[in-house]
Amino acid sequence: MGSYDLDLPEETLAQLGEYYSLLIRWNDRLHLVAPCSPEVFATRHVLESLLLLKHLPQNAKIADVGPGAGLPMIPCLIVRPDLEATLIESSRKKAVFLREALNAVERKATIVSRRFEEVEAPDVEFVSCRALDQFTSKVGELIEWAPEGATLLLFGGEGLKKQLAGYRDFLIPMSEKRYLFVTKALHG
Protein backbone atom coordinates (compact mmCIF):
# COMPACT_ATOMS: atom_id res chain seq x y z
CA MET A 1 0.00 0.00 0.00
CA GLY A 2 2.78 2.40 -0.93
CA SER A 3 4.00 4.86 1.70
CA TYR A 4 1.46 3.63 4.25
CA ASP A 5 3.47 0.43 4.78
CA LEU A 6 0.49 -1.93 5.00
CA ASP A 7 -0.08 -5.42 3.72
CA LEU A 8 -3.73 -6.32 4.22
CA PRO A 9 -5.15 -9.82 3.66
CA GLU A 10 -7.94 -10.36 1.09
CA GLU A 11 -10.57 -10.89 3.78
CA THR A 12 -9.73 -7.51 5.34
CA LEU A 13 -9.85 -5.82 1.93
CA ALA A 14 -13.27 -7.40 1.30
CA GLN A 15 -14.57 -6.03 4.63
CA LEU A 16 -13.21 -2.58 3.82
CA GLY A 17 -15.01 -2.85 0.47
CA GLU A 18 -18.25 -3.78 2.25
CA TYR A 19 -17.86 -0.77 4.53
CA TYR A 20 -17.26 1.52 1.53
CA SER A 21 -20.34 0.15 -0.31
CA LEU A 22 -22.57 0.76 2.69
CA LEU A 23 -21.14 4.24 3.24
CA ILE A 24 -21.81 5.20 -0.38
CA ARG A 25 -25.43 4.02 -0.10
CA TRP A 26 -25.96 6.19 3.00
CA ASN A 27 -23.88 9.17 1.86
CA ASP A 28 -26.58 10.98 -0.14
CA ARG A 29 -28.85 11.13 2.92
CA LEU A 30 -26.30 11.84 5.65
CA HIS A 31 -23.39 13.57 3.88
CA LEU A 32 -20.87 11.32 5.63
CA VAL A 33 -17.92 12.19 3.37
CA ALA A 34 -17.38 14.56 0.46
CA PRO A 35 -18.02 12.85 -2.88
CA CYS A 36 -14.83 11.21 -4.12
CA SER A 37 -13.59 8.31 -6.20
CA PRO A 38 -13.05 4.89 -4.59
CA GLU A 39 -9.28 5.44 -4.92
CA VAL A 40 -9.43 8.79 -3.11
CA PHE A 41 -11.68 7.27 -0.42
CA ALA A 42 -9.21 4.41 0.06
CA THR A 43 -6.26 6.77 0.43
CA ARG A 44 -7.69 9.88 2.06
CA HIS A 45 -10.07 8.14 4.44
CA VAL A 46 -9.15 4.49 4.99
CA LEU A 47 -5.35 4.52 4.78
CA GLU A 48 -5.11 7.77 6.73
CA SER A 49 -7.35 6.26 9.42
CA LEU A 50 -5.12 3.21 9.64
CA LEU A 51 -2.18 5.43 10.64
CA LEU A 52 -3.60 5.19 14.18
CA LEU A 53 -2.68 1.51 14.38
CA LYS A 54 1.04 2.27 14.79
CA HIS A 55 0.16 4.00 18.07
CA LEU A 56 -2.28 1.44 19.48
CA PRO A 57 -0.96 -1.59 21.38
CA GLN A 58 -2.78 -4.93 21.40
CA ASN A 59 -6.20 -4.72 23.13
CA ALA A 60 -6.06 -0.94 23.40
CA LYS A 61 -9.15 0.91 24.64
CA ILE A 62 -9.97 3.98 22.57
CA ALA A 63 -12.71 6.60 22.37
CA ASP A 64 -13.31 8.14 18.96
CA VAL A 65 -15.00 11.53 19.16
CA GLY A 66 -17.12 12.67 16.21
CA PRO A 67 -16.62 9.64 13.95
CA GLY A 68 -19.50 10.58 11.61
CA ALA A 69 -18.80 8.11 8.81
CA GLY A 70 -16.90 5.81 11.19
CA LEU A 71 -13.54 7.37 10.49
CA PRO A 72 -10.99 6.58 11.74
CA MET A 73 -12.27 3.74 13.94
CA ILE A 74 -14.24 1.43 11.64
CA PRO A 75 -11.28 0.81 9.31
CA CYS A 76 -9.09 0.31 12.42
CA LEU A 77 -11.56 -2.20 13.89
CA ILE A 78 -11.71 -4.06 10.57
CA VAL A 79 -7.94 -4.46 10.56
CA ARG A 80 -7.54 -4.91 14.34
CA PRO A 81 -10.60 -6.54 15.95
CA ASP A 82 -8.69 -6.68 19.27
CA LEU A 83 -9.34 -2.97 19.81
CA GLU A 84 -12.08 -1.93 22.26
CA ALA A 85 -13.72 1.22 20.89
CA THR A 86 -16.31 3.71 22.05
CA LEU A 87 -17.68 5.90 19.25
CA ILE A 88 -19.12 9.21 20.48
CA GLU A 89 -21.30 10.73 17.75
CA SER A 90 -23.73 13.59 18.40
CA SER A 91 -25.89 12.93 15.31
CA ARG A 92 -28.47 10.21 15.97
CA LYS A 93 -28.76 9.47 12.25
CA LYS A 94 -25.02 9.01 11.94
CA ALA A 95 -25.06 6.81 15.05
CA VAL A 96 -27.59 4.57 13.26
CA PHE A 97 -25.21 4.40 10.28
CA LEU A 98 -22.34 3.46 12.62
CA ARG A 99 -24.39 0.54 14.02
CA GLU A 100 -25.24 -0.63 10.50
CA ALA A 101 -21.61 -0.36 9.37
CA LEU A 102 -20.31 -2.28 12.39
CA ASN A 103 -22.90 -5.01 11.80
CA ALA A 104 -22.00 -5.19 8.09
CA VAL A 105 -18.31 -5.75 8.86
CA GLU A 106 -19.01 -7.95 11.90
CA ARG A 107 -17.28 -5.73 14.44
CA LYS A 108 -18.37 -4.43 17.82
CA ALA A 109 -18.03 -1.05 19.50
CA THR A 110 -19.97 0.98 22.02
CA ILE A 111 -21.87 3.83 20.37
CA VAL A 112 -22.81 6.89 22.40
CA SER A 113 -25.21 9.20 20.55
CA ARG A 114 -24.42 12.43 22.40
CA ARG A 115 -21.96 15.30 22.21
CA PHE A 116 -18.72 14.44 23.98
CA GLU A 117 -19.18 17.45 26.28
CA GLU A 118 -22.41 15.87 27.61
CA VAL A 119 -20.93 12.54 28.66
CA GLU A 120 -18.22 11.42 31.00
CA ALA A 121 -15.11 10.23 29.21
CA PRO A 122 -15.02 6.43 29.06
CA ASP A 123 -12.22 4.54 30.79
CA VAL A 124 -9.81 4.48 27.85
CA GLU A 125 -6.08 4.88 27.22
CA PHE A 126 -6.53 6.65 23.86
CA VAL A 127 -8.81 9.30 22.39
CA SER A 128 -8.97 9.94 18.65
CA CYS A 129 -10.59 12.69 16.65
CA ARG A 130 -10.47 13.22 12.91
CA ALA A 131 -13.29 15.48 11.76
CA LEU A 132 -15.18 16.96 14.70
CA ASP A 133 -17.35 19.99 13.83
CA GLN A 134 -15.60 23.20 14.89
CA PHE A 135 -12.58 21.13 15.88
CA THR A 136 -10.12 23.97 16.41
CA SER A 137 -12.50 25.73 18.80
CA LYS A 138 -13.19 22.50 20.72
CA VAL A 139 -9.73 20.94 20.94
CA GLY A 140 -9.05 22.46 24.37
CA GLU A 141 -12.32 21.03 25.70
CA LEU A 142 -11.50 17.66 24.16
CA ILE A 143 -8.09 17.55 25.87
CA GLU A 144 -9.67 18.49 29.22
CA TRP A 145 -12.42 15.88 28.69
CA ALA A 146 -10.01 13.02 27.95
CA PRO A 147 -9.01 10.80 30.88
CA GLU A 148 -5.85 12.01 32.59
CA GLY A 149 -2.80 10.39 31.03
CA ALA A 150 -4.67 9.25 27.93
CA THR A 151 -2.89 9.60 24.61
CA LEU A 152 -4.75 11.81 22.14
CA LEU A 153 -4.45 10.96 18.45
CA LEU A 154 -5.69 14.00 16.55
CA PHE A 155 -5.81 14.57 12.81
CA GLY A 156 -5.37 18.17 11.73
CA GLY A 157 -3.45 20.83 9.90
CA GLU A 158 -0.96 23.55 10.74
CA GLY A 159 -3.57 25.50 12.73
CA LEU A 160 -3.85 22.73 15.29
CA LYS A 161 -0.13 22.99 16.16
CA LYS A 162 -0.78 26.38 17.76
CA GLN A 163 -3.29 24.84 20.19
CA LEU A 164 -1.25 21.87 21.34
CA ALA A 165 1.65 21.61 23.76
CA GLY A 166 4.06 18.72 24.10
CA TYR A 167 3.01 16.90 20.95
CA ARG A 168 4.67 14.80 18.30
CA ASP A 169 3.44 15.24 14.75
CA PHE A 170 3.54 12.84 11.84
CA LEU A 171 3.02 14.18 8.35
CA ILE A 172 0.37 12.11 6.61
CA PRO A 173 1.84 10.35 3.55
CA MET A 174 1.14 12.07 0.22
CA SER A 175 0.14 15.24 2.10
CA GLU A 176 1.89 18.52 2.58
CA LYS A 177 -0.25 20.00 5.34
CA ARG A 178 -2.16 17.24 7.16
CA TYR A 179 -0.77 15.62 10.29
CA LEU A 180 -1.49 13.05 12.94
CA PHE A 181 -0.71 14.73 16.27
CA VAL A 182 0.06 12.61 19.31
CA THR A 183 -0.17 14.27 22.72
CA LYS A 184 -1.08 13.46 26.33
CA ALA A 185 -4.07 14.61 28.36
CA LEU A 186 -2.43 16.03 31.46
CA HIS A 187 -4.81 17.80 33.80
CA GLY A 188 -4.18 20.08 36.73
Beta strands, then each sheet from edge to edge (+ up, - down):
strand 1: 61-65
strand 2: 84-88
strand 3: 110-112
strand 4: 126-129
strand 5: 151-156
strand 6: 168-171
strand 7: 179-184
sheet 1: 3+ 2+ 1+ 4+ 5+ 7- 6+
end
